[in-house]
Amino acid sequence: MSKGLHERIVRIESLIEQMKSAADPETRAASLELVQTMMEFHNVGIDRMMEIIANNEEGGGTILNAFTHDDIVSTVLLLHDLHPIDLETRVVDALETVRPYLRSHGGNVELVEVEDRIVRLKLVGNCNSCPSSELTMKSAIERAIHDAAPDVVAIETT
């Protein structure tokens, strides 16, 4: 995720917290309803766009693929729960990208399960040449998963 996008998301979260803590209950309720209504409106519109693209036989698949690899579009789709690739598939794909690195250090990782946006993994092997091998492997794995699936809430390893 780009720095600018991350900053915008943090700003949005900050503004929502400000609205939630507004002193006037009517202002607080109206502000939160406005945000909710806008999110619902965008959700319907984006969902319809995704349907139109998916039904386009000539280039729909190519466009959807481009969406899934674009930081901004992918994040918006996740926000609206419209990402065309399910969470487990994104996690599996992320693990595949990090496997060569893990293997080069004598390790690997197995996906145990993805449940309630929690990823459970089993670390396999070790890195004999570095004392902090498990930490190094975990860091690489977590970074890859969070890049591909920012909607993961926790990663547990055994």
N, C-alpha and C positions, 0 to 999 in steps of 0.2 A: 504494500500500500504506500502510495506516495506521501511525502511529508505534508504537502498542502491538503490532500484529502483527509489525512489523519487530523490535522488541525481543524478542519471544518467540522468533522464529526465530534471532536471534543467541544467545539463551540456550540454546536447544536445541543449536545447533552447539557452543557452549562446553562443555556437559555431555558431548556425544559425544567431544570432544577429551579431556576429563578421563578418560572411561572408557577411551579408547584408550591413555592413558599410565599407567594403573593399574599399580602395581608387581607385583602378584600376577597371573601369567598366567591363572590359573583365574578370578579375579574379572573380569579384563579380557574374557576370552572369554565368560563368562556374561552380563556386562552388554551386550556387543555383540550376542550372540544374542538377548537379551531385546528390545532395540530392533528388531532385524531381524524377529523373530517378531511383535511388535506391529504393525510396519509392514505385514507381509504380511497379518495378520488384518484390519487396517483396510482394506487395499487390496481384499480380497475383499468385505467388507461394503459399502464405498462403490461398488464396481463393480456389485454386485447392486442397490443403491439406484438407481443411474443407469439400469440396465436396466428396472427397474420404472417409473421416471418416463418414460423414453423410450417405453415400451409403453403408457402411459396416453394414449389418444386424445383425451380431453377437455381436458387441461391440461398434458400432459407437455412439450410444446414451450415453453410459457410458463415453466414451472418451470426447464427447462434453460437458457433464455435468462437468467433471473434469476440462476441459479448463475454463469454466465459473467461477469456484471457485478458480482458481489459480491466484494470484495477477499479476504475470508477463505475463502469457499467455493472461489473460483477458484484460490487458492493451494494449498488442500488437494488439489484435483483435479490440479493440476500436479505436486504432490509425489508423488502416486500414479500419475502418467502416465495420468490418466483424463479430462483436459480434453476436452470434446466438440468444441472448435474446434482444428484443427491449427495448428501454429506458423506456417506461412507465411500462413495466412488471418488470424491475429491480427496479424502484422506488416503485411500489406497494409492491414488496417483501421486500424491505428495511423498508417500513412503518410497515409491519407485524412483523418484528423482534423487532421493538421498541414499539409496542403497549402494551405489558405487563408492561413495565416500565411506560409508560404514564398513563395507567389505575391504576397502583399502587399509582399514585400521583393525581388521580381524573381527569385525562384528556384523550384526544384522539385527533386524527387528521384525516381529510378527504382530499383526493386528489381531487382538483377541476379540474385541467387539467395539461397536459404536452404539451407545444407548443414551438417550436423553441429552444429546450433544456432548457427551463425555466419551473420550477416546481411551480405550484400555489397550496397552501394548505390552509385549514381552521382549526384553532385550536379550539377544543371543550373542554368545562369543564375547570377546573382549579385545582390547588394544594392548598388546604386550609391551609396546614401545613407549607408552605414556601413562604415568600414574593416575591421571584424571580421565581415563578413557570413558568411563560411564558418564561422567558429566559432559564430556565432549560430544559423545553420541547423543545424549538426551537433548543437548542444546541444538544440535543440527536437526534432529528429528522435530523438535518443537517449532523451530523456525520454519521448516518446510510445511508443517501442518498448518500453522497459523497463517502463512502466506496463501495457501490454497483454500483454507477453510476457517476464515476469521470468526465464524459463528460457533466454533467449538468453544465450550465453556471450561473444559478441563482436560488435561492429558495425564493419565495415570500409567506408570510403568512398573513392571516387576522384573 
